[in-house]
Amino acid sequence: MNKSEQIGNLAKALSIVQVCEECGKSFDVSSKYKHRITRFCSLPCANENYKQKCLENPRLCEIDGCAQKHKCKGLCAKHYQRMLKRGTFDLQIFPDFATRFWTKVNKTETCWLWIAGKDTGGYGTIIYKGKTQKAHRVAWQIYFGAIPDGMCVLHQCDVRNCIKPEHLFLGTQADNIEDMCRKGRNRSPELLGEKNPMSKLNLDIARDIRAIYKQGALSQHKLAKIFDVDPMTINAIVRNKRWTEEKY
């Protein structure tokens, strides 16, 4: 007889009966927990008791005067975020929007770089007049006033998160596209196919893919895994939409 069985037999012999602190139901401890005496007859009762204690005595933020619920490390969500971002619990109060705006800028010798939120294109963003706007457009409005309808704010320095007013100028969408092409930021036709350093395929591999698929030996998804490309790329190759002899 092992130790667990001995304890179980001892509990049965003692006939330990406990009253659940939550529902008041009597239960035999030996039949449920052979190695210890519990305060509750079941896990739901234990959970309910814990919830009631949390409601009666909720843990609050440790900052004086804050009655918000505890979130992490003794702080509520608001004070925890402030500590993460600024290293202080104090609320920063600015006299106006422009003052707050320029605190988010790192002014270097050349450009004024936006150091707050950015979009996927790398342009700075901020909520202005109830809408999320690009930071360089807001900088123009602060310095020079409203932007005429249909006009874009372009960069002379070609640094996307730069908001220095001297580096900005107004132009139409056509001017914006022309400026992009002049600075070489558009897709260059000279870098198509094998000339592109990011290309995973070449014309010979594309011929092999068509030949293998024509034989019916492998599916497009299996070919995509073998050559480490997207299945849609394989689909375009076998349909002669990409990597055709005429283009390359």
C-alpha positions as semicolon CSV with decimal commas, in nm:
position;residue;x (nm);y (nm);z (nm)
1;M;0,000;0,000;0,000
2;N;0,148;0,332;-0,104
3;K;0,145;0,657;0,094
4;S;-0,152;0,809;-0,096
5;E;-0,370;0,505;-0,020
6;Q;-0,268;0,515;0,344
7;I;-0,372;0,882;0,372
8;G;-0,701;0,804;0,195
9;N;-0,780;0,520;0,432
10;L;-0,693;0,741;0,729
11;A;-0,926;1,017;0,605
12;K;-1,208;0,765;0,560
13;A;-1,152;0,630;0,908
14;L;-1,164;0,982;1,052
15;S;-1,477;1,058;0,841
16;I;-1,390;1,424;0,791
17;V;-1,693;1,633;0,698
18;Q;-1,646;1,995;0,591
19;V;-1,901;2,272;0,528
20;C;-1,847;2,470;0,207
21;E;-1,782;2,836;0,288
22;E;-1,963;2,947;-0,029
23;C;-2,281;2,739;-0,065
24;G;-2,302;2,596;0,291
25;K;-2,325;2,239;0,164
26;S;-2,168;1,962;0,372
27;F;-1,927;1,736;0,190
28;D;-1,696;1,450;0,274
29;V;-1,337;1,568;0,237
30;S;-1,201;1,213;0,218
31;S;-1,407;1,135;-0,092
32;K;-1,290;1,443;-0,282
33;Y;-0,946;1,541;-0,154
34;K;-0,756;1,254;0,006
35;H;-0,445;1,454;0,091
36;R;-0,581;1,786;0,231
37;I;-0,882;1,958;0,384
38;T;-1,046;2,214;0,151
39;R;-1,273;2,510;0,228
40;F;-1,503;2,461;-0,073
41;C;-1,699;2,168;-0,211
42;S;-1,611;2,241;-0,576
43;L;-1,402;2,463;-0,801
44;P;-1,701;2,683;-0,908
45;C;-1,765;2,761;-0,539
46;A;-1,398;2,854;-0,489
47;N;-1,405;3,079;-0,797
48;E;-1,728;3,249;-0,688
49;N;-1,584;3,316;-0,343
50;Y;-1,274;3,474;-0,501
51;K;-1,489;3,696;-0,727
52;Q;-1,693;3,818;-0,433
53;K;-1,378;3,909;-0,240
54;C;-1,246;4,102;-0,541
55;L;-1,574;4,294;-0,567
56;E;-1,581;4,373;-0,197
57;N;-1,216;4,477;-0,177
58;P;-1,097;4,562;-0,530
59;R;-0,728;4,634;-0,581
60;L;-0,683;4,996;-0,685
61;C;-0,405;5,200;-0,839
62;E;-0,132;5,285;-0,587
63;I;-0,104;5,648;-0,703
64;D;-0,251;5,888;-0,446
65;G;-0,593;6,016;-0,546
66;C;-0,644;5,760;-0,826
67;A;-0,944;5,532;-0,779
68;Q;-0,899;5,334;-1,101
69;K;-0,874;4,954;-1,098
70;H;-0,532;4,794;-1,081
71;K;-0,387;4,696;-1,420
72;C;-0,020;4,607;-1,381
73;K;0,264;4,656;-1,131
74;G;0,039;4,835;-0,882
75;L;-0,080;5,089;-1,141
76;C;-0,397;5,148;-1,339
77;A;-0,386;5,139;-1,719
78;K;-0,354;5,519;-1,749
79;H;-0,060;5,559;-1,510
80;Y;0,109;5,244;-1,641
81;Q;0,107;5,381;-1,997
82;R;0,243;5,717;-1,879
83;M;0,528;5,543;-1,699
84;L;0,611;5,336;-2,007
85;K;0,610;5,635;-2,245
86;R;0,755;5,917;-2,036
87;G;0,897;5,760;-1,721
88;T;0,670;5,971;-1,499
89;F;0,315;5,959;-1,366
90;D;0,256;6,333;-1,411
91;L;0,014;6,450;-1,678
92;Q;0,172;6,680;-1,936
93;I;-0,044;6,987;-1,990
94;F;0,025;7,210;-2,289
95;P;-0,115;7,559;-2,345
96;D;-0,211;7,483;-2,706
97;F;-0,191;7,220;-2,981
98;A;0,117;7,371;-3,148
99;T;0,322;7,343;-2,827
100;R;0,228;6,977;-2,790
101;F;0,295;6,917;-3,160
102;W;0,656;7,042;-3,152
103;T;0,742;6,827;-2,846
104;K;0,718;6,527;-3,080
105;V;0,996;6,655;-3,308
106;N;1,371;6,596;-3,303
107;K;1,529;6,905;-3,460
108;T;1,859;6,803;-3,621
109;E;2,097;7,025;-3,818
110;T;1,928;6,931;-4,143
111;C;1,575;6,794;-4,091
112;W;1,313;6,813;-3,818
113;L;1,225;6,449;-3,765
114;W;0,889;6,330;-3,634
115;I;0,949;6,084;-3,349
116;A;0,588;5,998;-3,258
117;G;0,347;5,770;-3,445
118;K;0,402;5,686;-3,811
119;D;0,200;5,511;-4,079
120;T;0,315;5,211;-4,283
121;G;0,475;5,444;-4,538
122;G;0,697;5,608;-4,278
123;Y;0,510;5,941;-4,266
124;G;0,439;6,091;-3,925
125;T;0,076;6,094;-3,811
126;I;-0,119;6,284;-3,546
127;I;-0,484;6,349;-3,461
128;Y;-0,564;6,706;-3,564
129;K;-0,913;6,858;-3,567
130;G;-1,067;6,521;-3,490
131;K;-0,896;6,335;-3,778
132;T;-0,572;6,143;-3,820
133;Q;-0,353;6,351;-4,050
134;K;0,004;6,335;-4,176
135;A;0,239;6,532;-3,954
136;H;0,402;6,728;-4,237
137;R;0,060;6,850;-4,355
138;V;-0,021;6,961;-3,999
139;A;0,316;7,139;-3,975
140;W;0,232;7,331;-4,292
141;Q;-0,105;7,436;-4,149
142;I;0,055;7,553;-3,823
143;Y;0,321;7,760;-4,001
144;F;0,153;7,880;-4,321
145;G;-0,221;7,827;-4,273
146;A;-0,479;7,614;-4,453
147;I;-0,384;7,390;-4,746
148;P;-0,579;7,474;-5,064
149;D;-0,819;7,205;-5,186
150;G;-0,657;6,948;-5,413
151;M;-0,301;7,044;-5,317
152;C;-0,036;6,813;-5,171
153;V;0,245;6,898;-4,930
154;L;0,571;6,772;-5,083
155;H;0,920;6,723;-4,941
156;Q;1,228;6,892;-5,082
157;C;1,458;6,678;-4,866
158;D;1,281;6,350;-4,956
159;V;1,276;6,244;-4,588
160;R;0,927;6,115;-4,517
161;N;0,915;6,192;-4,145
162;C;1,068;6,539;-4,184
163;I;0,829;6,823;-4,095
164;K;1,063;7,122;-4,118
165;P;0,856;7,398;-4,283
166;E;1,151;7,512;-4,501
167;H;1,169;7,161;-4,650
168;L;0,801;7,157;-4,754
169;F;0,628;7,300;-5,058
170;L;0,284;7,280;-5,214
171;G;0,207;7,099;-5,540
172;T;-0,062;6,910;-5,724
173;Q;-0,084;6,531;-5,743
174;A;0,080;6,552;-6,086
175;D;0,366;6,749;-5,929
176;N;0,393;6,484;-5,659
177;I;0,424;6,202;-5,916
178;E;0,674;6,400;-6,122
179;D;0,881;6,469;-5,809
180;M;0,872;6,098;-5,720
181;C;0,995;5,996;-6,066
182;R;1,265;6,262;-6,070
183;K;1,404;6,137;-5,738
184;G;1,393;5,773;-5,852
185;R;1,139;5,654;-5,599
186;N;0,905;5,497;-5,854
187;R;0,931;5,142;-5,983
188;S;1,220;5,136;-6,227
189;P;1,171;4,928;-6,546
190;E;1,545;4,855;-6,548
191;L;1,508;4,643;-6,232
192;L;1,247;4,400;-6,356
193;G;1,305;4,025;-6,369
194;E;1,654;3,889;-6,312
195;K;1,797;4,243;-6,277
196;N;1,605;4,293;-5,954
197;P;1,837;4,198;-5,662
198;M;1,534;4,077;-5,460
199;S;1,421;3,831;-5,727
200;K;1,403;3,464;-5,623
201;L;1,348;3,333;-5,977
202;N;1,496;3,367;-6,323
203;L;1,383;3,281;-6,674
204;D;1,533;2,929;-6,666
205;I;1,354;2,846;-6,341
206;A;1,028;2,979;-6,484
207;R;1,068;2,743;-6,785
208;D;1,126;2,450;-6,547
209;I;0,816;2,542;-6,345
210;R;0,601;2,541;-6,659
211;A;0,746;2,209;-6,772
212;I;0,694;2,041;-6,433
213;Y;0,339;2,170;-6,403
214;K;0,257;2,063;-6,758
215;Q;0,362;1,706;-6,674
216;G;0,115;1,709;-6,384
217;A;0,376;1,587;-6,137
218;L;0,329;1,867;-5,881
219;S;0,053;2,112;-5,790
220;Q;0,097;2,487;-5,790
221;H;0,102;2,498;-5,409
222;K;0,380;2,237;-5,391
223;L;0,580;2,425;-5,653
224;A;0,537;2,744;-5,451
225;K;0,681;2,570;-5,143
226;I;0,972;2,424;-5,338
227;F;1,074;2,759;-5,492
228;D;0,978;2,965;-5,183
229;V;0,738;3,199;-5,362
230;D;0,370;3,284;-5,334
231;P;0,124;3,039;-5,502
232;M;-0,016;3,332;-5,704
233;T;0,331;3,381;-5,855
234;I;0,336;3,018;-5,971
235;N;-0,016;3,060;-6,108
236;A;0,091;3,364;-6,309
237;I;0,398;3,181;-6,443
238;V;0,208;2,873;-6,565
239;R;-0,047;3,103;-6,734
240;N;0,237;3,299;-6,902
241;K;0,145;3,619;-6,723
242;R;0,490;3,655;-6,563
243;W;0,842;3,559;-6,665
244;T;0,751;3,531;-7,031
245;E;1,003;3,512;-7,312
246;E;0,879;3,839;-7,465
247;K;0,943;4,047;-7,152
248;Y;1,286;3,913;-7,066
